[in-house]
């Protein structure tokens, strides 16, 4: 397992939330973040998470931003 710090901010609340998450990949880490925008099916289809830059652009298009750092121990 790898430790990630995943950040989420949305432009309507301007609240930055950082969470420390243990996961196998950045894709898993962002998808278990408490503010992951696509937890609810009402938000639409899951974004393509094969390319990190495309995922970040999809978040931006949905009025939020997500980013992550891999923590080195």
N, C-alpha and C positions, 0 to 999 in steps of 0.2 A: 504494500500500500504506500501511496505517496501522500504527503500533506500538502494541501493547497489552501491559500487564502483567496476566497472568491468575493468580489465586490459587485454590488448592484445599486444603481441609482435610477429613479424615474423622474421625469421632468415635471410631473404634476405635484408631487410631494416634496421633491428635492431632499429626500432622505437617503443617505449613503449607508448601506448595511454591509459590513464585512463579516464573513464567517469562515472559521477554520474548519476544513473538511478533509477527512481521510478518504481517498478514492483511488481507483486504479488508473483513471485518466481525467483530463480536464473536462471531457464531455460529461462524465458521471458527476464530477464535482459541481459543475454549474447546474446540472439538472436536479440535484438534491438541495440546492440553496433554497432557503425559505421564501425568497421573492422571485424564483424562476417564473417568468411570465406565462409559460405554457403548461403549468400544472393542471389547469382546468381545460377540458375539451372545448369549452365555450370560447377559449382564446384562439382556436383554430389549430391547424396542423402544426406539428412539431417542426422547428426549423432544421435545415440541413446543418449538421454539426460535424461534417467531414473536414471543413476548412475553417480554422479559427477566425480568420478575417471576415469571411462571409457571415459567420454566426454573429460577430460583433456588429456588422452592418445591419443584419436583420433586427437585432435588438434596438439599434439606433432608429431604424425605420418604425419601430413600435414605441417610440418615445421613452426609451430607457437605454442604459448601458450596462454591460457586464464585462468584467475582466477578472483574471486570475493570475496568481503567482504560485510557482512551485517552491515550497519551502525546503531549503537544503539543511540537513541536520549535521 
